[in-house]
Amino acid sequence: HGVDADGRVCVRRKLRRAEVAAFFGELSPCLVGMEACASSHFWAREIARLGHEVKLMPPAYVKPYVKRGKTDASDAEAICEAVTRPTMRFGAVKSEEQQAVLILHKTRELLVRQRTMQTNALRAHLAELGIVAAQGVDGLSSLKAHFQRVTRSLPEHAAEALQALIRMADGLVDEIERLESRILDRHRTNDASRRLATIPGIGPITASAIAANVPDASLFKTARQFAAWLGLTPRANSSGGKERQMGISKQGDAYIRRLLVSGALVFQ
């Protein structure tokens, strides 16, 4: 959906993926608005290389401009309207390198979650057989050691299943350590990440995640705007002149928020 300087519709056309680059390559430089969604950063880079100015917007900020119904055409029209609003908030386009670092973080997060699931399953199954231990890493190590000592006294099919869980959990630990090593290597070579790590409560993992997620910190006018973007500020629910502050809004990137909260608890 395209409009001219006076707001008159000058193009309304459906594009398939293979047609996008050719279409924008034939246009003279213009403003291109896009929703920040899957593959949007890739297409923003590709379209920007053709000489256009690309701006990414959160889908939640575009939704109010959809007049009626939910179609691709109405969504495109809403994006075209939203990108010209003077109060619209835009996101920075991430580079391939920044997205590569984020892939490291997201993969590590997935593996940590899977390790937790397998550890909980192991604890629950062993408890059914009367084998328990304290919580934490030390408790898990003693639990595995106890299991190895009594393996022969357990039902054969149960022992095989539990051995499989232990092997998978140990393999995940090795993979997580390898990913963390790559993240630390990236952290040491990034100036912004090293500066962030000097803040109390922020370690290399958190600093690397913030540096990759926020390629242009100038988009935030104040530190509170950044905190609001992360969802760490109170959620307002005010009406009729009555001010009500609820719990934190939990907007924005949940991964960074968890890292910051965990770092603050450790720092205490």
C-alpha positions in Angstrom: 0.0 0.0 0.0 1.6 3.3 -1.1 0.5 6.9 -0.9 2.0 10.1 -2.4 3.0 13.3 -0.5 -0.7 14.4 -0.3 -1.8 11.1 1.2 -3.6 9.9 -2.0 -3.3 6.1 -2.7 -1.0 5.5 -5.7 -0.3 1.8 -5.4 -2.2 -1.1 -3.9 -0.7 -4.4 -4.9 -0.1 -7.9 -3.5 3.6 -9.0 -3.6 5.0 -12.5 -3.3 8.3 -13.0 -1.5 10.2 -13.4 -4.8 8.8 -10.1 -6.1 9.6 -7.8 -3.2 13.2 -6.9 -4.1 12.4 -6.3 -7.8 9.4 -4.1 -6.9 11.3 -1.8 -4.5 14.3 -1.8 -6.9 12.2 0.0 -9.5 10.9 2.7 -7.1 12.6 6.0 -6.5 13.8 6.4 -2.9 10.9 6.7 -0.5 9.8 6.0 3.1 8.9 2.3 3.8 7.1 1.3 7.0 7.1 -2.3 8.2 5.8 -4.1 11.3 8.6 -5.5 13.4 7.9 -9.2 13.1 9.6 -12.4 11.8 12.1 -11.7 9.0 11.4 -7.9 9.2 15.0 -7.0 10.0 16.2 -9.0 7.0 13.8 -7.3 4.6 14.6 -3.9 6.2 18.2 -4.4 5.4 17.5 -5.5 1.8 15.1 -2.6 1.1 17.5 -0.1 2.7 20.3 -1.3 0.3 18.1 -0.2 -2.6 18.2 3.4 -1.3 14.9 3.6 0.7 14.4 4.8 4.3 13.0 1.9 6.3 11.2 2.2 9.7 10.1 -0.7 11.9 7.1 -0.3 14.2 5.7 -2.6 16.9 2.6 -4.4 15.7 0.7 -3.2 18.8 1.2 0.4 17.7 -0.1 -0.3 14.2 -3.2 -2.1 15.3 -5.2 1.1 16.2 -4.9 2.3 12.6 -6.7 -0.8 11.2 -10.1 0.5 10.3 -12.2 -2.6 10.1 -11.6 -6.3 9.7 -8.4 -8.2 9.4 -6.9 -8.5 5.9 -3.5 -8.1 4.4 -4.7 -5.0 2.5 -6.1 -3.4 5.6 -3.0 -4.1 7.5 -0.8 -2.6 4.8 -3.0 0.5 4.8 -2.7 0.8 8.6 1.1 0.5 8.4 1.2 3.2 5.8 -0.9 5.5 8.0 1.1 4.7 11.2 4.5 5.3 9.8 3.7 8.9 9.0 2.5 9.8 12.5 4.8 12.2 14.3 4.4 10.5 17.7 5.0 7.0 16.4 7.8 5.0 18.1 10.2 3.1 15.8 12.7 0.3 16.4 16.2 0.1 15.1 17.1 -2.3 12.3 19.4 -5.0 13.6 22.5 -6.0 11.6 23.3 -9.6 10.7 26.0 -9.7 13.4 23.6 -8.5 16.1 21.0 -11.1 15.0 23.7 -13.8 15.1 24.4 -12.9 18.7 20.7 -13.0 19.6 20.5 -16.4 18.0 23.2 -17.5 20.4 21.2 -16.1 23.3 17.9 -17.6 22.2 19.5 -21.0 21.7 21.1 -20.9 25.1 17.8 -19.9 26.7 16.0 -22.9 24.9 18.7 -25.3 26.1 18.6 -24.0 29.7 14.8 -24.5 29.7 15.2 -28.0 28.3 17.8 -28.8 30.9 15.5 -27.6 33.7 12.7 -29.8 32.3 14.8 -32.9 32.2 16.3 -32.3 35.6 12.8 -31.9 37.1 11.7 -35.0 35.4 14.7 -36.9 36.7 14.0 -35.7 40.3 10.3 -36.6 40.1 10.9 -40.1 38.7 13.7 -40.9 41.2 11.5 -39.6 44.0 8.9 -42.2 43.0 11.6 -44.8 43.6 12.5 -43.4 47.0 15.7 -41.6 45.8 15.7 -37.9 46.8 18.3 -35.2 47.4 18.6 -31.5 48.2 17.8 -28.9 45.6 20.5 -27.1 43.7 23.5 -28.2 41.6 25.2 -30.1 44.5 22.0 -31.9 45.3 21.6 -33.0 41.7 25.2 -34.3 41.6 24.6 -36.3 44.8 21.3 -37.6 43.3 23.0 -38.8 40.2 25.7 -40.5 42.3 23.2 -42.2 44.5 21.3 -43.4 41.4 24.5 -44.9 39.9 25.1 -46.8 43.1 21.6 -48.4 43.3 21.0 -48.8 39.5 21.2 -52.6 39.6 18.5 -52.8 42.3 16.0 -50.8 40.3 13.7 -52.2 37.6 15.6 -52.6 34.4 13.3 -50.6 32.1 13.1 -47.7 34.7 16.9 -47.6 35.0 17.3 -47.4 31.2 14.9 -44.5 31.0 16.6 -42.6 33.8 20.0 -43.2 32.3 18.7 -41.6 29.1 17.5 -38.5 31.0 20.9 -38.2 32.7 22.8 -38.5 29.4 20.6 -35.9 27.7 20.9 -33.5 30.6 24.7 -33.9 30.7 24.8 -33.3 26.9 22.8 -30.1 27.3 25.2 -28.8 30.0 28.1 -29.2 27.5 26.2 -27.4 24.8 25.2 -24.6 27.1 28.8 -24.1 28.2 29.9 -24.0 24.5 27.3 -21.3 23.7 28.2 -19.3 26.7 31.9 -19.4 25.7 30.9 -18.0 22.3 28.8 -15.2 23.9 31.7 -14.3 26.2 34.0 -14.1 23.1 31.6 -11.7 21.5 31.3 -9.7 24.7 35.0 -9.1 24.9 35.1 -7.7 21.4 32.1 -5.3 21.8 32.7 -1.9 23.4 29.0 -1.3 24.3 28.8 -4.7 25.9 32.0 -4.1 28.0 30.7 -0.8 29.2 27.3 -2.3 30.2 29.2 -5.0 32.2 30.6 -2.3 34.5 27.1 -1.6 35.9 26.6 -3.5 39.2 24.3 -6.5 38.7 25.0 -6.8 35.0 27.3 -9.6 33.8 28.7 -10.5 30.4 25.6 -12.5 29.4 23.2 -9.7 30.2 25.4 -7.0 28.7 25.8 -9.0 25.5 22.0 -9.5 25.2 21.3 -5.8 25.8 23.9 -4.7 23.3 22.5 -7.0 20.6 18.9 -6.1 21.3 19.4 -2.4 21.4 21.5 -1.4 18.5 20.6 2.3 18.8 20.3 3.4 22.5 19.5 7.0 21.3 15.9 5.8 20.6 15.4 6.1 24.3 15.4 9.6 25.6 15.8 8.6 29.3 16.7 5.6 31.3 13.1 5.3 32.4 12.0 4.9 28.8 14.4 1.9 28.5 13.0 0.5 31.7 9.4 1.0 30.4 10.4 -0.8 27.2 11.6 -3.7 29.2 8.4 -3.8 31.3 10.1 -3.0 34.6 8.0 0.1 35.3 4.5 0.1 37.1 1.5 -0.5 34.8 -0.8 2.5 35.0 -4.6 1.8 35.4 -5.9 5.3 36.0 -9.3 6.8 35.2 -11.5 9.7 36.4 -8.6 11.5 38.0 -7.7 8.5 40.2 -4.1 7.4 39.9 -3.5 3.7 40.2 -0.2 2.0 39.9 -0.2 -1.8 39.4 2.6 -4.3 39.2 5.3 -4.1 36.5 3.9 -4.1 33.0 6.1 -7.0 31.8 6.2 -5.4 28.3 9.2 -5.8 26.0 11.9 -8.5 26.0 11.2 -11.1 28.7 14.7 -12.6 28.2 16.5 -9.4 29.1 14.1 -8.7 31.9 14.8 -12.1 33.5 18.5 -11.6 33.2 18.3 -8.2 34.9 16.1 -9.4 37.7 18.4 -12.4 38.3 21.5 -10.2 38.3 19.9 -7.8 40.8 19.1 -10.7 43.1 22.6 -12.0 42.9 24.1 -8.6 43.5 22.0 -8.2 46.7 
